[in-house]
Amino acid sequence: MQIPIHVAIPSYNNAAGLKILLAQLTRQDFATITVLDDASTDETQQIIGAFSRVNTIRSEINLGTVGANNLILQAMPEDGFLLCIDSDMTMGQHDTPERLSNFLKSHPGTAIGVGKIIDEKTGERIRWDFNYDINPFRSLLAFLTYHPARLLHAVPVVGSFFQNLSCVFVQHFAPDVAQKVDWGIEGFFFVRCDLFKQLNGFDSRFKRFHEGPDLFLQLRKLGYEAWYTPSITAVDTNQATGTSWHRRYHWFRSLVIYFYKHPSRLFLYKYPRP
């Protein structure tokens, strides 16, 4: 018996991308498909109306990334898993519900996880698809080893040395196989419906960035497993919103909130094995 997979798509003024994604999703066996319209002023509602299978929850004011995702709590499914995917992504397969259901049945302790996100420009898995616990010391060591590994990847011996060394601090070079993770990115993740509702969704203090690591950590503290699976993929079309300074501001702001909530992560450094 297949586990019900429900889809939620937060979207803001991206009617063109949403149309492409909905055309893909409506051809697959999802239990429900819901667009979370974050006060869009373009043709988003008209696009949604063209797909009879698609539900919508609309906010009259712009809530931002976290608030848009939490709109699903107004009509949260009671069973199965929720798969959240950004409207500026496209699906990488035609049988996502079957693949995800099969993975979840073979990993019954899973509460949350992330699929494989591919950069449209490079064709490679994006850098921050999943990673180890956020920790200042680890982040510093990751910076000092990851960038030499990227720059010197073609240099014999030296490149492989830095790549192997960086694997202790960052999971970018980890084998592309199903594995337990500390956290995954928010743009393409799945979570048990009942647990997402129990935690009241994402913490609304995060406007964007780090809400994913926070949610993953909350569920891991409750004893549940978090996984990465390459069996489901999405392609990131690189439609980042906001100016670089705006994004940096929210990144640092969210990081402060994250460590305020989880102060032990400032000092706790465990060997990186989720």
PyRosetta script that sets phi, psi and omega in degrees:
from pyrosetta import init, pose_from_sequence

init()
pose = pose_from_sequence("MQIPIHVAIPSYNNAAGLKILLAQLTRQDFATITVLDDASTDETQQIIGAFSRVNTIRSEINLGTVGANNLILQAMPEDGFLLCIDSDMTMGQHDTPERLSNFLKSHPGTAIGVGKIIDEKTGERIRWDFNYDINPFRSLLAFLTYHPARLLHAVPVVGSFFQNLSCVFVQHFAPDVAQKVDWGIEGFFFVRCDLFKQLNGFDSRFKRFHEGPDLFLQLRKLGYEAWYTPSITAVDTNQATGTSWHRRYHWFRSLVIYFYKHPSRLFLYKYPRP")
pose.set_psi(1, 131.5)
pose.set_omega(1, -176.4)
pose.set_phi(2, -79.0)
pose.set_psi(2, 137.3)
pose.set_omega(2, 175.1)
pose.set_phi(3, -71.4)
pose.set_psi(3, 130.8)
pose.set_omega(3, 179.1)
pose.set_phi(4, -62.1)
pose.set_psi(4, 130.1)
pose.set_omega(4, 177.5)
pose.set_phi(5, -117.1)
pose.set_psi(5, 117.5)
pose.set_omega(5, 179.4)
pose.set_phi(6, -103.9)
pose.set_psi(6, 143.1)
pose.set_omega(6, -178.8)
pose.set_phi(7, -112.3)
pose.set_psi(7, 134.8)
pose.set_omega(7, 172.9)
pose.set_phi(8, -123.7)
pose.set_psi(8, 131.4)
pose.set_omega(8, -176.8)
pose.set_phi(9, -124.1)
pose.set_psi(9, 99.1)
pose.set_omega(9, 173.8)
pose.set_phi(10, -70.2)
pose.set_psi(10, 137.1)
pose.set_omega(10, -176.1)
pose.set_phi(11, -150.5)
pose.set_psi(11, 141.4)
pose.set_omega(11, 175.3)
pose.set_phi(12, -140.8)
pose.set_psi(12, 114.0)
pose.set_omega(12, 176.6)
pose.set_phi(13, 49.6)
pose.set_psi(13, 47.9)
pose.set_omega(13, 178.4)
pose.set_phi(14, -135.2)
pose.set_psi(14, 52.2)
pose.set_omega(14, -175.9)
pose.set_phi(15, -58.7)
pose.set_psi(15, -40.5)
pose.set_omega(15, -177.3)
pose.set_phi(16, -64.2)
pose.set_psi(16, -46.8)
pose.set_omega(16, 179.0)
pose.set_phi(17, -67.7)
pose.set_psi(17, -38.0)
pose.set_omega(17, 179.8)
pose.set_phi(18, -62.5)
pose.set_psi(18, -39.7)
pose.set_omega(18, 179.8)
pose.set_phi(19, -60.4)
pose.set_psi(19, -42.7)
pose.set_omega(19, 179.4)
pose.set_phi(20, -65.0)
pose.set_psi(20, -45.5)
pose.set_omega(20, -177.8)
pose.set_phi(21, -65.5)
pose.set_psi(21, -44.5)
pose.set_omega(21, -179.1)
pose.set_phi(22, -64.1)
pose.set_psi(22, -34.8)
pose.set_omega(22, 177.1)
pose.set_phi(23, -61.9)
pose.set_psi(23, -34.5)
pose.set_omega(23, 177.1)
pose.set_phi(24, -74.3)
pose.set_psi(24, -46.2)
pose.set_omega(24, -174.5)
pose.set_phi(25, -66.7)
pose.set_psi(25, -38.6)
pose.set_omega(25, -176.4)
pose.set_phi(26, -70.8)
pose.set_psi(26, -10.7)
pose.set_omega(26, 175.5)
pose.set_phi(27, -92.1)
pose.set_psi(27, 3.2)
pose.set_omega(27, -178.6)
pose.set_phi(28, -115.9)
pose.set_psi(28, 163.4)
pose.set_omega(28, -170.0)
pose.set_phi(29, -88.9)
pose.set_psi(29, 56.2)
pose.set_omega(29, 175.7)
pose.set_phi(30, -80.6)
pose.set_psi(30, 147.0)
pose.set_omega(30, 179.6)
pose.set_phi(31, -65.9)
pose.set_psi(31, -46.8)
pose.set_omega(31, 175.5)
pose.set_phi(32, -145.0)
pose.set_psi(32, 155.6)
pose.set_omega(32, 175.7)
pose.set_phi(33, -130.6)
pose.set_psi(33, 121.8)
pose.set_omega(33, -176.9)
pose.set_phi(34, -130.6)
pose.set_psi(34, 126.2)
pose.set_omega(34, 174.2)
pose.set_phi(35, -92.5)
pose.set_psi(35, 130.3)
pose.set_omega(35, 178.6)
pose.set_phi(36, -101.6)
pose.set_psi(36, 94.8)
pose.set_omega(36, -172.5)
pose.set_phi(37, -85.2)
pose.set_psi(37, 112.0)
pose.set_omega(37, -175.3)
pose.set_phi(38, -89.9)
pose.set_psi(38, 61.4)
pose.set_omega(38, 177.3)
pose.set_phi(39, 61.5)
pose.set_psi(39, 42.2)
pose.set_omega(39, 179.3)
pose.set_phi(40, -64.4)
pose.set_psi(40, 146.7)
pose.set_omega(40, 178.7)
pose.set_phi(41, -113.8)
pose.set_psi(41, 5.9)
pose.set_omega(41, 178.7)
pose.set_phi(42, -97.2)
pose.set_psi(42, -150.8)
pose.set_omega(42, -175.7)
pose.set_phi(43, -89.6)
pose.set_psi(43, 23.0)
pose.set_omega(43, -176.2)
pose.set_phi(44, -55.2)
pose.set_psi(44, -47.7)
pose.set_omega(44, -177.0)
pose.set_phi(45, -65.4)
pose.set_psi(45, -35.9)
pose.set_omega(45, 177.2)
pose.set_phi(46, -66.4)
pose.set_psi(46, -38.8)
pose.set_omega(46, 178.3)
pose.set_phi(47, -63.8)
pose.set_psi(47, -45.1)
pose.set_omega(47, 180.0)
pose.set_phi(48, -61.2)
pose.set_psi(48, -41.0)
pose.set_omega(48, -178.6)
pose.set_phi(49, -63.7)
pose.set_psi(49, -19.2)
pose.set_omega(49, 180.0)
pose.set_phi(50, -79.4)
pose.set_psi(50, -8.9)
pose.set_omega(50, -178.8)
pose.set_phi(51, -116.5)
pose.set_psi(51, 108.7)
pose.set_omega(51, -174.2)
pose.set_phi(52, -64.8)
pose.set_psi(52, -26.3)
pose.set_omega(52, -177.6)
pose.set_phi(53, -80.9)
pose.set_psi(53, -10.7)
pose.set_omega(53, -169.1)
pose.set_phi(54, -95.8)
pose.set_psi(54, 129.3)
pose.set_omega(54, 174.1)
pose.set_phi(55, -95.9)
pose.set_psi(55, 164.7)
pose.set_omega(55, 177.6)
pose.set_phi(56, -143.4)
pose.set_psi(56, 145.1)
pose.set_omega(56, 169.5)
pose.set_phi(57, -124.5)
pose.set_psi(57, 121.4)
pose.set_omega(57, -174.2)
pose.set_phi(58, -114.4)
pose.set_psi(58, 135.9)
pose.set_omega(58, 171.7)
pose.set_phi(59, -98.5)
pose.set_psi(59, 140.4)
pose.set_omega(59, 179.5)
pose.set_phi(60, -83.3)
pose.set_psi(60, -13.2)
pose.set_omega(60, 175.2)
pose.set_phi(61, -125.2)
pose.set_psi(61, 151.4)
pose.set_omega(61, -179.4)
pose.set_phi(62, -74.0)
pose.set_psi(62, 120.4)
pose.set_omega(62, -174.6)
pose.set_phi(63, -98.6)
pose.set_psi(63, -16.7)
pose.set_omega(63, -174.3)
pose.set_phi(64, 87.4)
pose.set_psi(64, 176.9)
pose.set_omega(64, -172.3)
pose.set_phi(65, -57.3)
pose.set_psi(65, -50.7)
pose.set_omega(65, -176.4)
pose.set_phi(66, -66.7)
pose.set_psi(66, -47.1)
pose.set_omega(66, 179.8)
pose.set_phi(67, -61.2)
pose.set_psi(67, -37.7)
pose.set_omega(67, 179.0)
pose.set_phi(68, -64.9)
pose.set_psi(68, -44.5)
pose.set_omega(68, 178.3)
pose.set_phi(69, -61.6)
pose.set_psi(69, -37.0)
pose.set_omega(69, -177.4)
pose.set_phi(70, -74.1)
pose.set_psi(70, -8.9)
pose.set_omega(70, 175.6)
pose.set_phi(71, -59.4)
pose.set_psi(71, -27.5)
pose.set_omega(71, -178.3)
pose.set_phi(72, -62.4)
pose.set_psi(72, -21.7)
pose.set_omega(72, -179.9)
pose.set_phi(73, -63.5)
pose.set_psi(73, -19.9)
pose.set_omega(73, 178.7)
pose.set_phi(74, -71.2)
pose.set_psi(74, -21.3)
pose.set_omega(74, 179.0)
pose.set_phi(75, -143.9)
pose.set_psi(75, 50.1)
pose.set_omega(75, -173.9)
pose.set_phi(76, -70.3)
pose.set_psi(76, 125.9)
pose.set_omega(76, 175.5)
pose.set_phi(77, -59.8)
pose.set_psi(77, 150.6)
pose.set_omega(77, -176.5)
pose.set_phi(78, -87.4)
pose.set_psi(78, -21.0)
pose.set_omega(78, -173.6)
pose.set_phi(79, -130.2)
pose.set_psi(79, 166.2)
pose.set_omega(79, 173.2)
pose.set_phi(80, 74.6)
pose.set_psi(80, -154.9)
pose.set_omega(80, -176.4)
pose.set_phi(81, -120.9)
pose.set_psi(81, 149.6)
pose.set_omega(81, 175.4)
pose.set_phi(82, -102.4)
pose.set_psi(82, 126.7)
pose.set_omega(82, 175.5)
pose.set_phi(83, -108.0)
pose.set_psi(83, 116.0)
pose.set_omega(83, 179.3)
pose.set_phi(84, -101.8)
pose.set_psi(84, 130.5)
pose.set_omega(84, 178.8)
pose.set_phi(85, -139.0)
pose.set_psi(85, 133.7)
pose.set_omega(85, 179.5)
pose.set_phi(86, -67.9)
pose.set_psi(86, 150.5)
pose.set_omega(86, -176.5)
pose.set_phi(87, -72.6)
pose.set_psi(87, -11.5)
pose.set_omega(87, 177.5)
pose.set_phi(88, -96.0)
pose.set_psi(88, 21.7)
pose.set_omega(88, 174.8)
pose.set_phi(89, -116.8)
pose.set_psi(89, 163.7)
pose.set_omega(89, 173.1)
pose.set_phi(90, -126.7)
pose.set_psi(90, 153.7)
pose.set_omega(90, -178.6)
pose.set_phi(91, -77.9)
pose.set_psi(91, 148.5)
pose.set_omega(91, -178.2)
pose.set_phi(92, -100.6)
pose.set_psi(92, 2.2)
pose.set_omega(92, -179.6)
pose.set_phi(93, -153.4)
pose.set_psi(93, 166.2)
pose.set_omega(93, -176.5)
pose.set_phi(94, -103.6)
pose.set_psi(94, 3.5)
pose.set_omega(94, -177.4)
pose.set_phi(95, -134.9)
pose.set_psi(95, 44.3)
pose.set_omega(95, -176.3)
pose.set_phi(96, -56.2)
pose.set_psi(96, -48.5)
pose.set_omega(96, -178.1)
pose.set_phi(97, -58.8)
pose.set_psi(97, -41.2)
pose.set_omega(97, -179.8)
pose.set_phi(98, -66.0)
pose.set_psi(98, -43.2)
pose.set_omega(98, -179.6)
pose.set_phi(99, -64.4)
pose.set_psi(99, -46.9)
pose.set_omega(99, -178.3)
pose.set_phi(100, -66.8)
pose.set_psi(100, -41.1)
pose.set_omega(100, 178.4)
pose.set_phi(101, -60.5)
pose.set_psi(101, -43.6)
pose.set_omega(101, 179.2)
pose.set_phi(102, -62.8)
pose.set_psi(102, -40.2)
pose.set_omega(102, 179.0)
pose.set_phi(103, -64.2)
pose.set_psi(103, -45.3)
pose.set_omega(103, -176.9)
pose.set_phi(104, -66.4)
pose.set_psi(104, -35.2)
pose.set_omega(104, 178.3)
pose.set_phi(105, -68.1)
pose.set_psi(105, -29.8)
pose.set_omega(105, 179.0)
pose.set_phi(106, -87.5)
pose.set_psi(106, -6.9)
pose.set_omega(106, 177.2)
pose.set_phi(107, -134.0)
pose.set_psi(107, 71.4)
pose.set_omega(107, -171.1)
pose.set_phi(108, -65.4)
pose.set_psi(108, -16.3)
pose.set_omega(108, 179.6)
pose.set_phi(109, -84.4)
pose.set_psi(109, 1.3)
pose.set_omega(109, -175.8)
pose.set_phi(110, -74.6)
pose.set_psi(110, 130.5)
pose.set_omega(110, 174.1)
pose.set_phi(111, -110.7)
pose.set_psi(111, -27.8)
pose.set_omega(111, -175.0)
pose.set_phi(112, -153.8)
pose.set_psi(112, 154.0)
pose.set_omega(112, 179.5)
pose.set_phi(113, -170.6)
pose.set_psi(113, 179.9)
pose.set_omega(113, -176.9)
pose.set_phi(114, -139.0)
pose.set_psi(114, 143.7)
pose.set_omega(114, 175.9)
pose.set_phi(115, -91.3)
pose.set_psi(115, -176.7)
pose.set_omega(115, -179.1)
pose.set_phi(116, -86.4)
pose.set_psi(116, 124.2)
pose.set_omega(116, 177.8)
pose.set_phi(117, -107.3)
pose.set_psi(117, 124.6)
pose.set_omega(117, -176.5)
pose.set_phi(118, -106.1)
pose.set_psi(118, 131.9)
pose.set_omega(118, 176.2)
pose.set_phi(119, -73.2)
pose.set_psi(119, 121.6)
pose.set_omega(119, -177.5)
pose.set_phi(120, -60.0)
pose.set_psi(120, -33.4)
pose.set_omega(120, -176.1)
pose.set_phi(121, -75.2)
pose.set_psi(121, -38.3)
pose.set_omega(121, -174.3)
pose.set_phi(122, -103.3)
pose.set_psi(122, -21.6)
pose.set_omega(122, -176.2)
pose.set_phi(123, 77.3)
pose.set_psi(123, 7.1)
pose.set_omega(123, -178.7)
pose.set_phi(124, -106.6)
pose.set_psi(124, 162.8)
pose.set_omega(124, 174.7)
pose.set_phi(125, -63.1)
pose.set_psi(125, 136.2)
pose.set_omega(125, -177.8)
pose.set_phi(126, -66.1)
pose.set_psi(126, 158.5)
pose.set_omega(126, -171.7)
pose.set_phi(127, -63.9)
pose.set_psi(127, -44.1)
pose.set_omega(127, -173.7)
pose.set_phi(128, -105.9)
pose.set_psi(128, 38.7)
pose.set_omega(128, 177.4)
pose.set_phi(129, -61.1)
pose.set_psi(129, -44.0)
pose.set_omega(129, 175.5)
pose.set_phi(130, -155.2)
pose.set_psi(130, 161.7)
pose.set_omega(130, -176.2)
pose.set_phi(131, -166.1)
pose.set_psi(131, 179.5)
pose.set_omega(131, 176.5)
pose.set_phi(132, -78.3)
pose.set_psi(132, 169.6)
pose.set_omega(132, 176.4)
pose.set_phi(133, -48.8)
pose.set_psi(133, 142.1)
pose.set_omega(133, 177.1)
pose.set_phi(134, -73.1)
pose.set_psi(134, 125.1)
pose.set_omega(134, -179.4)
pose.set_phi(135, -152.9)
pose.set_psi(135, 131.3)
pose.set_omega(135, -176.2)
pose.set_phi(136, -57.1)
pose.set_psi(136, -42.8)
pose.set_omega(136, -178.4)
pose.set_phi(137, -64.9)
pose.set_psi(137, -44.4)
pose.set_omega(137, 178.8)
pose.set_phi(138, -64.9)
pose.set_psi(138, -39.3)
pose.set_omega(138, -179.8)
pose.set_phi(139, -62.8)
pose.set_psi(139, -39.1)
pose.set_omega(139, 177.9)
pose.set_phi(140, -63.9)
pose.set_psi(140, -46.1)
pose.set_omega(140, 179.8)
pose.set_phi(141, -67.3)
pose.set_psi(141, -33.5)
pose.set_omega(141, 176.5)
pose.set_phi(142, -64.0)
pose.set_psi(142, -43.2)
pose.set_omega(142, 178.8)
pose.set_phi(143, -61.2)
pose.set_psi(143, -42.2)
pose.set_omega(143, -176.1)
pose.set_phi(144, -72.9)
pose.set_psi(144, -20.2)
pose.set_omega(144, -178.1)
pose.set_phi(145, -109.8)
pose.set_psi(145, -32.7)
pose.set_omega(145, -175.6)
pose.set_phi(146, -67.5)
pose.set_psi(146, -47.2)
pose.set_omega(146, -176.7)
pose.set_phi(147, -66.0)
pose.set_psi(147, -42.2)
pose.set_omega(147, 172.4)
pose.set_phi(148, -59.9)
pose.set_psi(148, -36.7)
pose.set_omega(148, 178.6)
pose.set_phi(149, -63.0)
pose.set_psi(149, -38.9)
pose.set_omega(149, 178.8)
pose.set_phi(150, -71.2)
pose.set_psi(150, -43.2)
pose.set_omega(150, -176.5)
pose.set_phi(151, -72.1)
pose.set_psi(151, -33.5)
pose.set_omega(151, -173.8)
pose.set_phi(152, -107.2)
pose.set_psi(152, 19.5)
pose.set_omega(152, -173.7)
pose.set_phi(153, -60.4)
pose.set_psi(153, -27.5)
pose.set_omega(153, -177.8)
pose.set_phi(154, -89.1)
pose.set_psi(154, -6.6)
pose.set_omega(154, -178.9)
pose.set_phi(155, -84.6)
pose.set_psi(155, 121.9)
pose.set_omega(155, -178.6)
pose.set_phi(156, -56.8)
pose.set_psi(156, 143.3)
pose.set_omega(156, 176.1)
pose.set_phi(157, 68.6)
pose.set_psi(157, -57.2)
pose.set_omega(157, -176.4)
pose.set_phi(158, -63.2)
pose.set_psi(158, -46.2)
pose.set_omega(158, -179.5)
pose.set_phi(159, -61.8)
pose.set_psi(159, -45.8)
pose.set_omega(159, -179.5)
pose.set_phi(160, -67.7)
pose.set_psi(160, -32.4)
pose.set_omega(160, 177.9)
pose.set_phi(161, -61.6)
pose.set_psi(161, -50.2)
pose.set_omega(161, -179.3)
pose.set_phi(162, -67.7)
pose.set_psi(162, -34.1)
pose.set_omega(162, 178.9)
pose.set_phi(163, -65.5)
pose.set_psi(163, -45.2)
pose.set_omega(163, 178.0)
pose.set_phi(164, -64.7)
pose.set_psi(164, -37.2)
pose.set_omega(164, 179.7)
pose.set_phi(165, -68.1)
pose.set_psi(165, -41.7)
pose.set_omega(165, -177.6)
pose.set_phi(166, -68.0)
pose.set_psi(166, -23.7)
pose.set_omega(166, -179.4)
pose.set_phi(167, -61.7)
pose.set_psi(167, -20.2)
pose.set_omega(167, 178.1)
pose.set_phi(168, -75.1)
pose.set_psi(168, -22.2)
pose.set_omega(168, -172.9)
pose.set_phi(169, -116.4)
pose.set_psi(169, -19.9)
pose.set_omega(169, -178.9)
pose.set_phi(170, -146.0)
pose.set_psi(170, 144.3)
pose.set_omega(170, -173.0)
pose.set_phi(171, -96.9)
pose.set_psi(171, 12.2)
pose.set_omega(171, -177.6)
pose.set_phi(172, -59.6)
pose.set_psi(172, -36.2)
pose.set_omega(172, -177.5)
pose.set_phi(173, -93.6)
pose.set_psi(173, 9.8)
pose.set_omega(173, -179.9)
pose.set_phi(174, -65.0)
pose.set_psi(174, 149.6)
pose.set_omega(174, 177.6)
pose.set_phi(175, -56.1)
pose.set_psi(175, 144.4)
pose.set_omega(175, -176.2)
pose.set_phi(176, -84.4)
pose.set_psi(176, 66.9)
pose.set_omega(176, -179.9)
pose.set_phi(177, -132.3)
pose.set_psi(177, 162.7)
pose.set_omega(177, 176.6)
pose.set_phi(178, -60.2)
pose.set_psi(178, 132.7)
pose.set_omega(178, -177.3)
pose.set_phi(179, -159.4)
pose.set_psi(179, 152.5)
pose.set_omega(179, 174.6)
pose.set_phi(180, -68.6)
pose.set_psi(180, 144.7)
pose.set_omega(180, -179.8)
pose.set_phi(181, -135.6)
pose.set_psi(181, 163.2)
pose.set_omega(181, 174.7)
pose.set_phi(182, -81.1)
pose.set_psi(182, -41.5)
pose.set_omega(182, 178.1)
pose.set_phi(183, -157.2)
pose.set_psi(183, 161.5)
pose.set_omega(183, 177.0)
pose.set_phi(184, -133.1)
pose.set_psi(184, 164.8)
pose.set_omega(184, -176.6)
pose.set_phi(185, -72.7)
pose.set_psi(185, 155.0)
pose.set_omega(185, -172.7)
pose.set_phi(186, -81.0)
pose.set_psi(186, -14.7)
pose.set_omega(186, -172.6)
pose.set_phi(187, -73.6)
pose.set_psi(187, -18.4)
pose.set_omega(187, -177.1)
pose.set_phi(188, -157.5)
pose.set_psi(188, 81.4)
pose.set_omega(188, -175.7)
pose.set_phi(189, -135.6)
pose.set_psi(189, 163.6)
pose.set_omega(189, 177.6)
pose.set_phi(190, -129.5)
pose.set_psi(190, 148.4)
pose.set_omega(190, -176.0)
pose.set_phi(191, -151.3)
pose.set_psi(191, 147.7)
pose.set_omega(191, 176.0)
pose.set_phi(192, -62.0)
pose.set_psi(192, 130.4)
pose.set_omega(192, -175.8)
pose.set_phi(193, -59.2)
pose.set_psi(193, -44.9)
pose.set_omega(193, -176.1)
pose.set_phi(194, -65.2)
pose.set_psi(194, -34.9)
pose.set_omega(194, -178.9)
pose.set_phi(195, -75.6)
pose.set_psi(195, -37.1)
pose.set_omega(195, 176.8)
pose.set_phi(196, -62.7)
pose.set_psi(196, -39.7)
pose.set_omega(196, 178.2)
pose.set_phi(197, -69.4)
pose.set_psi(197, -40.5)
pose.set_omega(197, 179.8)
pose.set_phi(198, -59.9)
pose.set_psi(198, -38.7)
pose.set_omega(198, -179.9)
pose.set_phi(199, -85.6)
pose.set_psi(199, 0.9)
pose.set_omega(199, -179.0)
pose.set_phi(200, 62.4)
pose.set_psi(200, 36.7)
pose.set_omega(200, 176.5)
pose.set_phi(201, 72.1)
pose.set_psi(201, -154.3)
pose.set_omega(201, 177.1)
pose.set_phi(202, -71.6)
pose.set_psi(202, 151.2)
pose.set_omega(202, 174.0)
pose.set_phi(203, -66.4)
pose.set_psi(203, 120.3)
pose.set_omega(203, -174.3)
pose.set_phi(204, -69.3)
pose.set_psi(204, -9.7)
pose.set_omega(204, 176.4)
pose.set_phi(205, -70.0)
pose.set_psi(205, -23.2)
pose.set_omega(205, 174.4)
pose.set_phi(206, -84.2)
pose.set_psi(206, 120.9)
pose.set_omega(206, 176.8)
pose.set_phi(207, -85.0)
pose.set_psi(207, -38.4)
pose.set_omega(207, 173.8)
pose.set_phi(208, -166.3)
pose.set_psi(208, 149.9)
pose.set_omega(208, -177.2)
pose.set_phi(209, 76.7)
pose.set_psi(209, 137.6)
pose.set_omega(209, 174.5)
pose.set_phi(210, 69.3)
pose.set_psi(210, -1.3)
pose.set_omega(210, 174.6)
pose.set_phi(211, -69.2)
pose.set_psi(211, -29.4)
pose.set_omega(211, 177.5)
pose.set_phi(212, -67.1)
pose.set_psi(212, -55.4)
pose.set_omega(212, 176.3)
pose.set_phi(213, -54.0)
pose.set_psi(213, -37.4)
pose.set_omega(213, 179.0)
pose.set_phi(214, -64.2)
pose.set_psi(214, -45.8)
pose.set_omega(214, 179.9)
pose.set_phi(215, -65.5)
pose.set_psi(215, -43.5)
pose.set_omega(215, 178.0)
pose.set_phi(216, -58.9)
pose.set_psi(216, -44.8)
pose.set_omega(216, -177.3)
pose.set_phi(217, -65.9)
pose.set_psi(217, -40.4)
pose.set_omega(217, 178.3)
pose.set_phi(218, -58.4)
pose.set_psi(218, -44.1)
pose.set_omega(218, -178.1)
pose.set_phi(219, -72.3)
pose.set_psi(219, -35.2)
pose.set_omega(219, 177.0)
pose.set_phi(220, -67.0)
pose.set_psi(220, -35.9)
pose.set_omega(220, 177.0)
pose.set_phi(221, -64.4)
pose.set_psi(221, -26.5)
pose.set_omega(221, 177.8)
pose.set_phi(222, -82.6)
pose.set_psi(222, -0.6)
pose.set_omega(222, 175.9)
pose.set_phi(223, 97.3)
pose.set_psi(223, 7.4)
pose.set_omega(223, -179.7)
pose.set_phi(224, -90.7)
pose.set_psi(224, 163.1)
pose.set_omega(224, -179.1)
pose.set_phi(225, -97.8)
pose.set_psi(225, 146.7)
pose.set_omega(225, 174.8)
pose.set_phi(226, -119.7)
pose.set_psi(226, 134.0)
pose.set_omega(226, -173.7)
pose.set_phi(227, -132.0)
pose.set_psi(227, 153.5)
pose.set_omega(227, 165.5)
pose.set_phi(228, -108.1)
pose.set_psi(228, 134.3)
pose.set_omega(228, 174.4)
pose.set_phi(229, -132.4)
pose.set_psi(229, 125.7)
pose.set_omega(229, 176.6)
pose.set_phi(230, -82.7)
pose.set_psi(230, 3.9)
pose.set_omega(230, -178.2)
pose.set_phi(231, -72.7)
pose.set_psi(231, -21.0)
pose.set_omega(231, 172.7)
pose.set_phi(232, -119.7)
pose.set_psi(232, 134.9)
pose.set_omega(232, -175.2)
pose.set_phi(233, -130.8)
pose.set_psi(233, 153.0)
pose.set_omega(233, 172.9)
pose.set_phi(234, -137.4)
pose.set_psi(234, 150.7)
pose.set_omega(234, -179.9)
pose.set_phi(235, -106.3)
pose.set_psi(235, 123.7)
pose.set_omega(235, 179.1)
pose.set_phi(236, -86.2)
pose.set_psi(236, 119.6)
pose.set_omega(236, -178.0)
pose.set_phi(237, -88.4)
pose.set_psi(237, 9.9)
pose.set_omega(237, 172.0)
pose.set_phi(238, 61.5)
pose.set_psi(238, 39.8)
pose.set_omega(238, 178.4)
pose.set_phi(239, -97.5)
pose.set_psi(239, 61.2)
pose.set_omega(239, -179.7)
pose.set_phi(240, -63.4)
pose.set_psi(240, 140.0)
pose.set_omega(240, -179.3)
pose.set_phi(241, -107.4)
pose.set_psi(241, 151.0)
pose.set_omega(241, 178.7)
pose.set_phi(242, 88.5)
pose.set_psi(242, 157.7)
pose.set_omega(242, 177.6)
pose.set_phi(243, -74.1)
pose.set_psi(243, 164.1)
pose.set_omega(243, -179.3)
pose.set_phi(244, -62.3)
pose.set_psi(244, -37.5)
pose.set_omega(244, 179.6)
pose.set_phi(245, -69.2)
pose.set_psi(245, -37.6)
pose.set_omega(245, 177.8)
pose.set_phi(246, -62.7)
pose.set_psi(246, -42.9)
pose.set_omega(246, -180.0)
pose.set_phi(247, -67.3)
pose.set_psi(247, -40.9)
pose.set_omega(247, 179.0)
pose.set_phi(248, -63.3)
pose.set_psi(248, -41.6)
pose.set_omega(248, 179.3)
pose.set_phi(249, -58.0)
pose.set_psi(249, -49.6)
pose.set_omega(249, -178.1)
pose.set_phi(250, -68.4)
pose.set_psi(250, -31.9)
pose.set_omega(250, 178.2)
pose.set_phi(251, -63.3)
pose.set_psi(251, -48.9)
pose.set_omega(251, -179.2)
pose.set_phi(252, -70.3)
pose.set_psi(252, -38.0)
pose.set_omega(252, 177.9)
pose.set_phi(253, -59.9)
pose.set_psi(253, -45.5)
pose.set_omega(253, -179.6)
pose.set_phi(254, -67.8)
pose.set_psi(254, -33.0)
pose.set_omega(254, 178.3)
pose.set_phi(255, -64.8)
pose.set_psi(255, -39.7)
pose.set_omega(255, 177.5)
pose.set_phi(256, -62.5)
pose.set_psi(256, -43.7)
pose.set_omega(256, 179.2)
pose.set_phi(257, -63.3)
pose.set_psi(257, -40.3)
pose.set_omega(257, -179.1)
pose.set_phi(258, -60.6)
pose.set_psi(258, -47.1)
pose.set_omega(258, -179.1)
pose.set_phi(259, -74.0)
pose.set_psi(259, -25.6)
pose.set_omega(259, 174.0)
pose.set_phi(260, -65.6)
pose.set_psi(260, -40.7)
pose.set_omega(260, 178.7)
pose.set_phi(261, -73.2)
pose.set_psi(261, -36.0)
pose.set_omega(261, -174.7)
pose.set_phi(262, -126.2)
pose.set_psi(262, 67.9)
pose.set_omega(262, -174.9)
pose.set_phi(263, -61.1)
pose.set_psi(263, -26.4)
pose.set_omega(263, 179.6)
pose.set_phi(264, -62.3)
pose.set_psi(264, -25.9)
pose.set_omega(264, -179.4)
pose.set_phi(265, -70.5)
pose.set_psi(265, -15.0)
pose.set_omega(265, 174.7)
pose.set_phi(266, -69.6)
pose.set_psi(266, -30.8)
pose.set_omega(266, -172.4)
pose.set_phi(267, -118.3)
pose.set_psi(267, -25.2)
pose.set_omega(267, -175.9)
pose.set_phi(268, -76.7)
pose.set_psi(268, 120.7)
pose.set_omega(268, 176.5)
pose.set_phi(269, -127.9)
pose.set_psi(269, 104.6)
pose.set_omega(269, 176.8)
pose.set_phi(270, -101.1)
pose.set_psi(270, 156.5)
pose.set_omega(270, 177.4)
pose.set_phi(271, -60.1)
pose.set_psi(271, 131.7)
pose.set_omega(271, -168.9)
pose.set_phi(272, -71.0)
pose.set_psi(272, 76.6)
pose.set_omega(272, 171.4)
pose.set_phi(273, -131.9)
pose.set_psi(273, 98.8)
pose.set_omega(273, -176.2)
pose.set_phi(274, -55.2)
pose.dump_pdb("model.pdb")
